[in-house]
């Protein structure tokens, strides 16, 4: 499957050492696998050990780069990445029988880098609410159980949605079949759209000026997302040729577009102040736009101004505080960091947290996530991707700040306006211009196109970032004249339960709070083993 590129007398010695290590370890691990034939177990362990040995030699070669002329660089066949998936394809089970109030989504597959984020991304992109999750990815296998509902708190019963989830969660899928596609949900940019990525100081009218310049340059905005956090702003605009449609490929025109946008961003910046403008072509598979916003704001170091709750760490304080609490401790026995996060519950909370851990190169081995009323508890057992945990205070502090920032970026102030209008060139420019002329600022934007319609939401504040009068906003929306169909309060979290369920939840939560007083500090972690042992035995295959 792969052979190291060696020459001379070093090759036989290397191969002999590699095979000796492989044979020694096969006997210890081959019986640890489940639901595989003996031959499949053998293949899987052989592949894993060969990869580890060649990685070790390559790592040692890099350390001795200055002392040695020959560096071992293993050649890995491109098909190797998919070999384990073919030997042991993912199993996905959609269970509507175990619980009355939610659907269980169970996933059991070979582990690979970033698989947890992929799973969470699929569910959050469908606007599903994840109320609980039990995760284990140690030993080369990934097992996860999600408790999910729709935005109204109902179980997932739509057959087309179930089929879509099954196919989307299978890592070995070759794309989503026609039968599983969900019309009306996909507002992602086209693969050939030009991506404009920006980070800058937040100020009123910034989005309006940028969209106006793009229209003047003949660029049609197909998707726009923007976040503000503290004094910083990050945005991504996907654009196409406004005259002929399709991608913009002329390098001279692209250079002119970038130059004009840099002038807009630079206009209100002081000398030496951080800012960036970047044009990229996302063809070939672009990063998820919301994850990319996290990456842009992290690169802009917005986390440096973040502070979690400075209050006491006692349970009594946490019960009455809805700010973000992050506590990190070391588990020296297993080499993990134990990361505990308590914050106000909201949609996409799990996605934002896992994004931060993944982009900081932390691997999640075990995790338990649960929401209780308006609060959510998350506990992660993590280790750095390089295989060890550096228990330094600076790294601990950086991880804490980055988690707080990832959770707070999506918390937007202001009023939420939902947009549904006929798509046309200059639509975003016209809407944002009216807001700017009426002294309103936008703290968050997410607008996409689906067919001939433009849909999305805009959060508006006054020029100082404070709340605005809904009546004043209503007058502005009438002036705009587009189909801005609803105004909501910005703090729009998980769906509200019915009165009967609220009563039962209060009793249940009171019992939990009483039990927490007598529990050990890391109570959530102790649950992961019992849940996974019980659930892994009931995993079943659903063919898609």
C-alpha positions in Angstrom: 0.0 0.0 0.0 2.9 2.4 0.6 6.7 2.0 0.7 9.2 4.5 2.0 11.5 6.0 -0.5 14.9 4.8 0.6 18.2 4.1 -1.2 21.3 2.1 -0.5 22.0 0.0 2.6 19.4 1.9 4.7 16.4 0.3 3.0 16.7 -3.3 4.3 17.4 -2.2 7.8 14.4 0.1 7.7 12.0 -2.5 6.3 13.2 -5.1 8.9 12.6 -2.8 11.8 9.2 -1.8 10.5 8.0 -5.4 10.0 9.3 -6.4 13.5 7.3 -3.6 15.1 4.2 -4.4 13.1 4.3 -8.2 13.9 4.8 -7.5 17.6 1.8 -5.3 17.9 -0.7 -7.1 15.7 -1.3 -9.9 18.4 -2.2 -7.3 21.1 -4.8 -5.4 19.1 -6.4 -7.7 16.5 -9.0 -8.9 19.0 -10.0 -5.4 20.1 -12.0 -4.8 16.9 -15.6 -5.7 16.6 -18.0 -6.8 13.9 -15.1 -7.6 11.5 -13.9 -10.8 10.1 -10.4 -12.1 11.0 -9.0 -11.1 7.7 -10.5 -7.5 7.9 -9.0 -7.2 11.4 -5.6 -8.3 10.1 -5.7 -5.8 7.3 -6.8 -2.9 9.5 -4.1 -3.5 12.1 -1.4 -3.9 9.5 -2.4 -0.7 7.8 -2.5 1.2 11.1 0.9 0.0 12.3 2.6 0.6 9.0 1.3 4.2 9.1 2.6 4.7 12.6 6.1 3.3 11.9 6.6 5.4 8.8 5.3 8.5 10.6 7.8 7.8 13.4 10.8 7.5 11.0 9.7 10.6 9.1 9.5 12.5 12.3 13.0 11.4 13.4 14.3 12.3 9.9 13.0 15.9 10.3 14.7 16.2 13.7 18.0 15.2 12.2 17.6 17.3 9.1 20.7 19.4 9.8 22.9 16.4 10.5 21.9 14.0 7.8 21.8 14.3 4.1 19.3 11.4 3.7 15.8 12.1 5.0 13.2 9.3 5.0 10.0 10.5 3.4 7.3 7.8 3.2 5.2 7.5 0.1 1.5 7.0 0.9 -0.8 5.8 -1.8 -3.7 8.2 -2.4 -6.2 5.3 -1.9 -4.9 4.7 1.6 -7.1 7.3 3.1 -10.2 5.4 2.0 -9.0 1.9 2.7 -10.2 1.8 6.3 -13.6 3.2 5.3 -14.0 0.4 2.7 -13.0 -2.2 5.2 -15.3 -0.9 7.9 -17.9 1.6 6.4 -19.8 3.9 8.8 -23.0 2.7 10.4 -25.7 5.3 11.0 -28.9 4.6 13.0 -31.8 7.0 13.3 -33.7 5.9 16.4 -37.2 7.3 17.1 -38.2 4.6 19.5 -35.9 5.0 22.5 -37.1 8.4 23.6 -40.5 10.1 23.3 -39.2 13.7 23.0 -36.2 13.4 20.7 -34.5 11.4 17.9 -31.3 9.6 18.5 -28.7 9.8 15.7 -26.1 7.1 16.3 -22.8 6.9 14.4 -20.3 4.1 14.6 -17.3 4.3 12.2 -13.5 4.2 11.8 -12.0 7.3 13.3 -10.3 10.0 11.2 -9.1 13.5 11.7 -12.0 16.0 11.9 -14.8 13.5 11.8 -16.6 14.9 14.9 -16.7 18.4 13.3 -18.1 16.9 10.1 -20.9 15.1 12.0 -21.9 18.2 13.9 -21.7 20.3 10.8 -24.2 18.1 9.0 -26.7 18.3 11.8 -26.4 22.1 12.4 -26.6 22.9 8.7 -30.1 21.3 8.8 -31.1 23.6 11.7 -31.4 20.6 14.1 -31.1 21.2 17.8 -28.6 19.0 19.6 -29.7 18.7 23.2 -27.3 16.0 24.3 -24.3 14.1 22.8 -22.0 11.3 24.0 -18.8 11.0 22.1 -15.9 8.5 22.1 -13.2 8.3 19.5 -10.3 6.5 21.3 -8.6 3.4 19.9 -9.1 4.2 16.2 -12.9 4.0 16.4 -15.5 6.8 16.5 -18.8 6.3 18.4 -21.3 9.2 18.8 -24.9 9.6 19.9 -26.8 12.8 19.3 -30.1 13.7 20.9 -31.8 15.9 18.3 -35.0 17.7 17.5 -36.2 20.2 15.0 -36.5 23.9 15.9 -40.0 23.4 17.3 -38.8 20.6 19.6 -40.3 17.8 17.5 -38.7 14.4 16.6 -37.3 13.9 13.1 -39.9 11.9 11.2 -39.6 13.2 7.6 -38.4 10.3 5.5 -36.5 12.5 3.1 -34.7 14.2 5.9 -33.8 10.9 7.6 -32.4 9.6 4.3 -30.4 12.8 3.8 -28.9 12.5 7.3 -27.9 8.9 6.8 -26.2 9.6 3.5 -24.5 12.9 4.7 -23.1 11.2 7.8 -21.5 8.4 5.8 -17.9 9.2 5.3 -17.6 6.9 2.3 -20.5 8.6 0.4 -19.9 9.7 -3.1 -22.1 12.7 -2.7 -25.8 12.9 -1.8 -28.2 11.1 -4.1 -31.1 12.9 -5.9 -33.6 11.2 -3.7 -31.9 12.5 -0.5 -31.5 16.1 -1.6 -33.6 18.6 0.4 -35.0 21.4 -1.7 -35.1 24.8 -0.1 -32.3 24.2 2.4 -29.2 24.7 0.3 -28.1 28.4 0.3 -24.4 27.7 0.0 -22.3 29.6 -2.6 -21.5 28.1 -6.0 -18.2 26.3 -6.3 -17.0 28.8 -8.9 -18.0 32.0 -7.0 -15.2 34.3 -6.0 -14.7 34.6 -2.2 -13.9 37.9 -0.6 -12.7 37.5 2.9 -12.1 40.6 5.2 -11.2 41.4 8.7 -11.1 44.9 10.0 -12.2 47.3 12.8 -15.9 47.3 13.2 -17.6 50.5 12.3 -21.1 51.6 11.1 -21.7 51.5 7.3 -18.8 49.2 6.5 -20.9 46.5 4.8 -22.9 49.1 3.0 -19.7 50.7 1.5 -18.3 47.3 0.5 -21.5 46.1 -1.2 -21.8 49.4 -3.0 -18.2 49.2 -4.4 -18.8 45.6 -5.6 -22.0 46.7 -7.5 -20.0 49.5 -9.1 -17.4 47.0 -10.2 -20.0 44.8 -11.8 -19.9 42.1 -9.1 -23.1 40.3 -8.0 -23.2 39.1 -4.4 -24.6 35.6 -4.1 -23.9 35.0 -0.4 -22.9 37.3 2.4 -22.0 36.4 6.0 -20.6 38.8 8.6 -19.9 38.7 12.3 -18.8 41.4 14.8 -17.1 40.6 18.1 -16.0 43.4 20.4 -14.3 46.0 18.2 -13.5 43.6 15.3 -15.5 42.5 12.3 -15.1 39.6 9.8 -17.0 39.0 6.7 -17.1 36.8 3.6 -18.8 37.8 0.4 -19.2 35.3 -2.5 -19.5 37.1 -5.8 -20.0 36.3 -9.5 -19.8 38.4 -12.7 -22.8 40.6 -12.5 -23.1 41.1 -16.3 -22.5 37.7 -17.8 -22.8 35.4 -14.7 -20.3 32.8 -13.8 -16.9 33.2 -12.2 -14.6 36.3 -12.6 -11.3 35.0 -14.1 -9.6 38.1 -15.5 -6.5 38.7 -13.3 -6.4 42.4 -14.1 -10.1 42.8 -13.1 -9.5 40.8 -9.9 -6.5 42.9 -8.9 -8.6 46.1 -9.5 -11.4 44.7 -7.3 -9.0 43.9 -4.5 -7.4 47.3 -4.7 -10.7 49.1 -4.4 -11.9 47.0 -1.5 -8.6 47.6 0.3 -9.1 51.3 -0.1 -12.6 51.0 1.6 -11.2 49.0 4.5 -8.2 51.3 4.9 -10.1 54.5 4.9 -11.0 54.4 8.6 -8.0 52.6 10.0 -5.1 54.1 11.8 -1.5 53.4 10.8 -0.4 49.9 11.9 -4.0 48.8 12.8 -4.8 45.2 11.8 -6.8 44.6 8.7 -6.9 42.1 5.8 -8.6 41.8 2.4 -8.3 38.5 0.5 -9.8 37.2 -2.7 -9.9 33.4 -3.2 -11.6 31.0 -5.6 -13.3 28.3 -3.6 -13.4 25.8 -6.5 -12.5 22.3 -5.4 -14.3 22.4 -2.1 -14.2 25.5 0.1 -14.3 25.6 3.9 -17.7 25.8 5.6 -18.4 29.6 5.7 -19.2 29.8 9.4 -16.1 27.8 10.3 -14.1 30.1 8.0 -15.5 33.1 9.9 -14.2 31.5 13.1 -10.8 31.1 11.5 -10.7 34.7 10.2 -11.5 36.1 13.7 -9.0 33.8 15.3 -6.3 34.9 12.9 -7.4 38.5 13.7 -6.7 37.7 17.4 -10.2 38.8 18.6 -9.9 36.4 21.5 -7.3 38.6 23.2 -10.0 40.9 24.4 -12.2 38.1 25.7 -12.8 37.3 29.3 -15.0 34.6 30.7 -16.8 35.0 34.0 -14.5 36.3 36.7 -16.8 35.2 39.4 -16.4 32.3 41.9 -16.2 28.8 40.5 -18.7 27.5 43.1 -21.8 25.7 41.9 -24.0 28.3 43.6 -22.5 31.0 41.5 -22.7 29.1 38.2 -26.4 28.3 38.7 -27.3 32.0 38.7 -24.8 33.1 36.0 -25.3 32.8 32.2 -21.9 34.0 31.2 -19.3 31.6 29.8 -17.3 29.5 32.2 -14.3 27.6 31.0 -12.2 25.4 33.4 -9.2 23.3 32.2 -7.5 20.7 34.3 -4.9 18.0 33.5 -5.4 14.3 33.6 -1.8 13.1 33.9 -2.8 9.4 34.0 -4.2 9.4 30.4 -2.4 12.5 29.1 -5.6 14.4 28.5 -6.7 17.9 29.2 -10.2 17.9 30.7 -12.1 21.0 29.4 -15.3 21.9 31.1 -17.5 24.6 29.5 -20.7 26.1 30.9 -22.6 28.8 29.0 -26.0 29.9 28.0 -27.6 27.4 25.6 -28.2 28.4 22.0 -28.4 26.9 18.5 -25.0 25.8 17.0 -23.2 26.0 20.3 -21.7 22.5 19.9 -20.5 23.4 16.4 -18.8 26.6 17.5 -17.0 24.8 20.4 -15.8 21.9 18.2 -14.6 24.4 15.6 -12.4 26.1 18.1 -10.9 22.8 19.4 -10.3 21.5 15.8 -8.7 24.7 14.5 -6.4 24.8 17.5 -5.3 21.3 16.6 -6.9 19.5 19.6 -8.3 16.0 19.2 -11.4 15.2 21.1 -11.2 11.6 22.5 -14.3 11.7 24.8 -17.0 14.2 25.4 -20.4 14.7 27.0 -22.7 17.6 26.1 -26.0 18.3 27.8 -28.4 21.2 28.0 -30.3 21.9 31.2 -32.9 24.6 30.9 -31.2 27.8 29.6 -27.7 26.5 30.3 -25.5 24.0 28.5 -22.6 21.9 30.0 -19.9 20.6 27.8 -17.0 18.4 28.9 -14.2 17.3 26.6 -11.2 15.0 27.1 -8.7 16.4 24.6 -5.1 16.0 23.5 -3.0 18.0 21.1 -2.7 16.6 17.6 1.0 16.2 18.0 0.3 13.4 20.5 1.2 15.0 23.7 -0.3 17.6 26.1 2.0 20.5 27.0 0.7 21.5 30.4 1.8 25.1 30.3 -0.2 28.0 31.7 0.1 30.1 28.5 -1.4 27.3 26.4 -4.1 26.7 29.0 -4.9 30.4 29.0 -5.0 30.7 25.2 -7.3 27.7 24.9 -9.6 29.2 27.5 -9.8 32.6 25.7 -10.3 31.0 22.3 -13.3 28.9 23.6 -14.9 31.9 25.1 -14.5 33.9 21.9 -15.9 31.0 19.8 -19.0 30.9 22.0 -19.5 34.6 22.1 -19.0 35.5 18.4 -22.4 34.3 17.4 -24.2 36.2 20.3 -25.4 39.2 18.3 -26.9 42.3 19.8 -29.8 44.1 18.3 -33.0 43.1 16.5 -33.2 40.3 14.0 -34.8 41.0 10.6 -35.7 38.1 8.4 -35.3 38.7 4.7 -37.1 37.0 1.8 -37.0 38.9 -1.4 -36.6 38.4 -5.2 -32.9 38.1 -5.9 -31.4 40.9 -8.0 -28.0 42.6 -8.4 -27.5 45.3 -5.8 -30.1 44.0 -3.4 -27.7 43.9 -0.4 -26.3 47.3 -1.3 -29.7 49.0 -1.4 -30.8 47.4 1.9 -27.7 48.3 3.8 -27.6 51.9 2.4 -31.1 52.6 3.9 -30.0 51.2 7.3 -26.8 53.4 7.2 -28.8 56.6 6.2 -31.1 56.0 9.1 -28.3 55.7 11.7 -28.5 51.9 12.1 -25.6 49.5 12.2 -25.5 45.8 11.4 -23.9 43.5 14.0 -24.4 40.2 12.0 -25.5 39.3 8.5 -26.3 36.0 6.8 -27.9 36.2 3.4 -27.8 33.6 0.6 -29.6 32.9 -2.6 -31.8 29.9 -3.5 -33.0 30.0 -7.1 -34.6 33.4 -7.7 -35.0 34.2 -4.0 -32.6 35.9 -1.5 -33.2 34.7 2.0 -31.4 35.3 5.3 -31.3 37.5 8.4 -29.8 40.8 9.5 -29.2 41.9 13.1 -29.4 45.7 13.5 -28.4 48.1 16.3 -28.0 51.8 16.6 -24.7 53.4 15.6 -23.3 52.9 19.1 -24.1 49.2 19.1 -27.1 49.6 21.5 -30.6 48.2 21.2 -33.0 50.0 18.9 -36.7 50.8 19.0 -38.6 48.1 17.1 -41.1 50.7 15.9 -38.3 52.7 14.4 -36.9 49.6 12.6 -40.3 48.9 11.3 -40.5 52.3 9.6 -37.1 51.7 8.0 -38.1 48.3 6.7 -41.1 49.9 5.0 -38.8 52.4 3.4 -36.7 49.6 2.0 -39.7 48.1 0.3 -38.4 44.5 0.2 -40.0 41.5 1.9 -38.5 41.8 5.3 -41.2 39.7 6.9 -40.4 39.4 10.6 -38.7 41.2 13.5 -37.5 39.1 16.4 -35.5 39.8 19.5 -31.9 38.9 18.9 -31.5 36.5 21.8 -33.1 33.7 20.0 -31.9 30.5 21.7 -33.4 27.0 21.8 -37.1 26.5 21.2 -39.3 27.0 24.2 -41.0 23.9 25.6 -44.7 23.6 26.2 -46.1 24.5 29.7 -46.5 20.9 30.7 -42.9 20.0 29.7 -41.6 23.1 31.5 -43.2 21.9 34.7 -41.6 18.5 34.4 -38.3 20.0 33.5 -38.3 22.2 36.6 -38.7 19.1 38.8 -36.1 17.2 36.8 -33.6 20.1 36.9 -34.1 20.6 40.6 -33.2 16.9 41.2 -30.1 17.3 39.1 -29.0 20.4 40.9 -29.4 18.7 44.3 -27.4 15.7 43.0 -24.6 18.0 41.7 -23.8 19.1 45.2 -22.6 15.6 46.1 -21.0 14.6 42.8 -17.3 14.7 42.1 -16.0 17.6 40.2 -15.9 15.9 36.8 -19.2 14.2 37.0 -20.0 14.5 33.2 -16.8 12.5 32.3 -17.8 9.6 34.5 -21.0 9.3 32.5 -19.4 8.8 29.1 -18.3 5.2 29.8 -21.6 3.9 31.0 -23.6 5.6 28.2 -21.2 4.4 25.5 -21.0 0.9 26.7 -24.8 0.7 26.7 -25.3 2.4 23.4 -22.6 0.8 21.4 -24.1 -2.6 22.0 -27.4 -1.4 20.4 -25.9 0.2 17.3 -27.5 -1.2 14.2 -27.0 -0.7 10.5 -29.3 1.2 8.3 -28.6 0.9 4.6 -28.8 4.1 2.6 
